[in-house]
Amino acid sequence: DCPGKEGTGGSKRNLTLLRNKLYMEQRRKTEPVVENTTTAGDHGSLRRSQSDRTEYSQKLQEKMAPQVVSSTPATPPQEDEEEVSRRMMARRVKIIAELMQTEKDYISDLDLCIKEVIQPLRNKQIARFDVDGLFSNIELVHQLSAKLLSLLEEATTDVEPPMQIIGEVFLQIKGPLEDTYKIYCYHHDDAHTMLEYYEKDEELKQHLRDCVQSLK
């Protein structure tokens, strides 16, 4: 009933309504902005994601391209069987020739060792020098290698390449090879120790130097 109180209550109600009105107007103003920003942001991130995937795909293709090219053999897709057979046979002939040449070189080295080192040392009859202990059964190795070369020559001389059976040669001499090199390998460490001992003795060392000089 008091006029002052009514005025005060009306002012409070008017202030509350004014605040609500201002809040709603501010919300209407900001909502479209938020929606547009969010939408634009989503679309922007989507465009960036697609762009990144496209760029990654291109880079991946660039990296993969050399591998695909390098893994592809640079040979005709269809090659004549006769030509393939001819090339394989030519390669086989070359390998057999290299095998025989290697065996010839090995025998030549053994010849030099026996003639220029072992036999001279034996002829000197040095009491403190065990020639057989130092060189083990190397002369038997020489004989066996000569036998192997002879069998290889027999299997290839005047024989057409397709008829050259090299495997049979090694099967035939397999037993003697194992027996001979088993002895040589068994005494190898002892021979090496013996050589180190002889090299400490100046007199014996000089005999070895003479043999090496003869080899040269």
FIMARFI-824601 format. One line per 8 residues: number of its first residue (from 0); their letters; for each residue x, y, z of C-alpha. Coordinates in Angstrom, 1 decimal, always signed. Example, Ala and Ser with C-alpha at 12.3 -4.5 7.8 and 13.67 -1.06 7.14 Angstrom:
2
0) AS) +12.3 -4.5 +7.8  +13.7 -1.1 +7.1
This chain:
216
0) DCPGKEGT) +0.0 +0.0 +0.0  +3.0 +2.2 +0.4  +3.7 +4.3 -2.8  +7.4 +4.1 -2.2  +7.3 +0.3 -2.0  +5.2 +0.0 -5.2  +7.6 +2.2 -7.1  +10.5 +0.1 -5.9
8) GGSKRNLT) +8.8 -3.2 -6.8  +7.9 -1.9 -10.3  +11.4 -0.7 -10.9  +12.8 -4.1 -10.0  +10.3 -5.9 -12.4  +11.1 -3.5 -15.2  +14.8 -4.0 -14.6  +14.4 -7.8 -14.8
16) LLRNKLYM) +12.3 -7.6 -18.0  +14.9 -5.3 -19.5  +17.7 -7.7 -18.7  +15.7 -10.7 -20.1  +15.0 -8.7 -23.3  +18.6 -7.7 -23.7  +19.7 -11.3 -23.1  +17.4 -12.7 -25.8
24) EQRRKTEP) +18.4 -10.0 -28.3  +22.1 -10.7 -27.6  +21.5 -14.4 -28.0  +19.7 -14.0 -31.4  +22.6 -11.9 -32.5  +25.3 -14.3 -31.5  +23.6 -17.6 -32.4  +24.0 -17.2 -36.3
32) VVENTTTA) +27.6 -16.1 -35.8  +28.3 -19.2 -33.8  +26.6 -21.5 -36.3  +28.4 -19.9 -39.2  +31.7 -20.1 -37.5  +31.2 -23.7 -36.5  +30.0 -24.7 -40.0  +32.8 -22.8 -41.7
40) GDHGSLRR) +35.3 -24.4 -39.3  +34.0 -27.9 -40.0  +34.1 -27.4 -43.7  +37.5 -25.8 -43.5  +38.9 -28.8 -41.5  +37.2 -31.2 -44.0  +38.8 -29.4 -47.0  +42.2 -29.5 -45.3
48) SQSDRTEY) +41.7 -33.2 -44.5  +40.9 -34.0 -48.1  +43.8 -31.9 -49.3  +46.1 -33.7 -47.0  +44.9 -37.1 -48.1  +45.3 -36.1 -51.8  +48.8 -34.8 -51.2  +49.8 -37.9 -49.2
56) SQKLQEKM) +48.4 -40.1 -52.0  +50.5 -38.3 -54.6  +53.7 -38.5 -52.5  +53.0 -42.2 -51.9  +52.6 -42.9 -55.6  +55.8 -41.0 -56.3  +57.7 -43.1 -53.8  +56.1 -46.4 -55.0
64) APQVVSST) +56.7 -45.7 -58.6  +60.5 -46.3 -58.7  +60.1 -49.5 -56.7  +57.6 -50.8 -59.2  +59.8 -49.9 -62.1  +63.0 -51.4 -60.4  +61.3 -54.6 -59.5  +60.2 -55.2 -63.1
72) PATPPQED) +62.8 -57.2 -64.9  +64.3 -55.5 -68.0  +63.7 -58.6 -70.1  +61.2 -59.3 -72.8  +57.9 -60.6 -71.5  +58.2 -63.7 -73.8  +61.6 -65.1 -74.6  +62.4 -67.9 -76.9
80) EEEVSRRM) +63.0 -71.1 -75.0  +65.8 -72.1 -77.3  +67.6 -68.8 -76.6  +67.2 -69.3 -72.8  +68.6 -72.8 -73.1  +71.5 -71.5 -75.1  +72.5 -68.8 -72.6  +72.2 -71.3 -69.7
88) MARRVKII) +74.5 -73.8 -71.5  +77.0 -71.0 -72.3  +77.1 -70.0 -68.6  +77.6 -73.7 -67.6  +80.5 -74.1 -70.0  +82.1 -71.0 -68.6  +81.8 -72.2 -65.0  +83.3 -75.5 -65.9
96) AELMQTEK) +86.2 -73.8 -67.6  +86.8 -71.6 -64.6  +86.7 -74.6 -62.3  +89.4 -76.4 -64.3  +91.6 -73.3 -64.6  +91.4 -72.9 -60.8  +92.5 -76.5 -60.3  +95.4 -76.0 -62.8
104) DYISDLDL) +96.6 -72.9 -60.9  +96.4 -74.8 -57.6  +98.4 -77.7 -58.9  +101.0 -75.3 -60.2  +101.4 -73.7 -56.8  +101.8 -77.1 -55.2  +104.4 -78.0 -57.8  +106.4 -74.9 -56.9
112) CIKEVIQP) +106.1 -75.6 -53.1  +107.3 -79.2 -53.5  +110.2 -78.5 -55.9  +111.4 -75.2 -54.5  +110.7 -75.6 -50.8  +110.1 -79.1 -49.6  +112.7 -81.0 -51.6  +115.5 -78.5 -51.0
120) LRNKQIAR) +114.8 -78.5 -47.2  +114.9 -82.3 -47.3  +118.2 -82.3 -49.2  +119.8 -80.1 -46.6  +118.9 -82.7 -43.9  +118.6 -80.1 -41.1  +118.4 -82.0 -37.8  +116.2 -79.5 -36.1
128) FDVDGLFS) +113.9 -79.1 -39.1  +110.9 -81.5 -39.4  +109.9 -81.1 -43.0  +107.2 -83.7 -43.0  +105.7 -82.2 -39.8  +105.7 -78.7 -41.3  +104.1 -79.6 -44.6  +102.1 -82.6 -43.5
136) NIELVHQL) +100.7 -84.7 -46.5  +100.9 -81.9 -49.0  +102.4 -84.2 -51.6  +99.4 -86.5 -51.4  +97.2 -83.4 -51.8  +99.1 -82.7 -55.0  +98.6 -86.2 -56.3  +94.9 -86.1 -55.6
144) SAKLLSLL) +94.5 -82.7 -57.2  +96.2 -83.9 -60.3  +93.8 -86.9 -60.3  +90.8 -84.6 -60.0  +92.0 -82.4 -62.9  +92.6 -85.5 -65.0  +89.0 -86.7 -64.4  +87.6 -83.2 -65.2
152) EEATTDVE) +89.6 -83.1 -68.5  +88.4 -86.6 -69.4  +84.8 -85.6 -68.8  +85.0 -82.4 -70.9  +87.6 -83.0 -73.7  +85.9 -83.9 -77.0  +82.6 -84.0 -75.3  +79.6 -81.8 -76.3
160) PPMQIIGE) +78.6 -79.4 -73.5  +75.2 -81.0 -72.9  +76.9 -84.4 -72.3  +79.6 -83.1 -69.9  +78.7 -84.7 -66.5  +80.8 -82.9 -63.9  +78.9 -84.0 -60.8  +79.9 -87.7 -61.4
168) VFLQIKGP) +83.6 -86.7 -61.2  +83.2 -85.2 -57.7  +81.1 -88.2 -56.5  +83.8 -90.5 -57.8  +86.6 -88.8 -55.9  +84.6 -87.8 -52.9  +86.0 -90.5 -50.6  +89.7 -89.8 -51.3
176) LEDTYKIY) +89.2 -86.0 -51.0  +87.7 -86.4 -47.6  +90.4 -88.8 -46.4  +93.3 -86.7 -47.7  +92.1 -83.3 -46.5  +91.1 -84.7 -43.2  +94.7 -85.5 -42.5  +96.0 -82.1 -43.8
184) CYHHDDAH) +93.5 -80.1 -41.8  +94.1 -82.1 -38.6  +97.8 -81.2 -38.7  +97.4 -77.6 -39.8  +97.5 -76.0 -36.4  +100.5 -78.0 -35.4  +102.3 -77.0 -38.6  +101.5 -73.3 -37.9
192) TMLEYYEK) +102.9 -73.6 -34.4  +106.0 -75.3 -35.7  +106.6 -72.5 -38.3  +106.4 -69.8 -35.7  +109.0 -71.6 -33.7  +111.3 -72.0 -36.7  +111.0 -68.3 -37.5  +112.5 -67.5 -34.1
200) DEELKQHL) +115.6 -69.4 -34.9  +117.8 -67.3 -37.1  +119.5 -70.3 -38.8  +116.3 -72.1 -39.6  +114.7 -68.8 -40.6  +117.5 -68.3 -43.1  +116.7 -71.6 -44.8  +113.1 -70.6 -45.2
208) RDCVQSLK) +114.2 -67.2 -46.6  +116.3 -69.0 -49.2  +113.3 -71.1 -50.3  +111.1 -68.0 -50.5  +113.7 -66.2 -52.6  +113.9 -69.2 -54.9  +110.1 -69.1 -55.3  +110.3 -65.4 -56.3
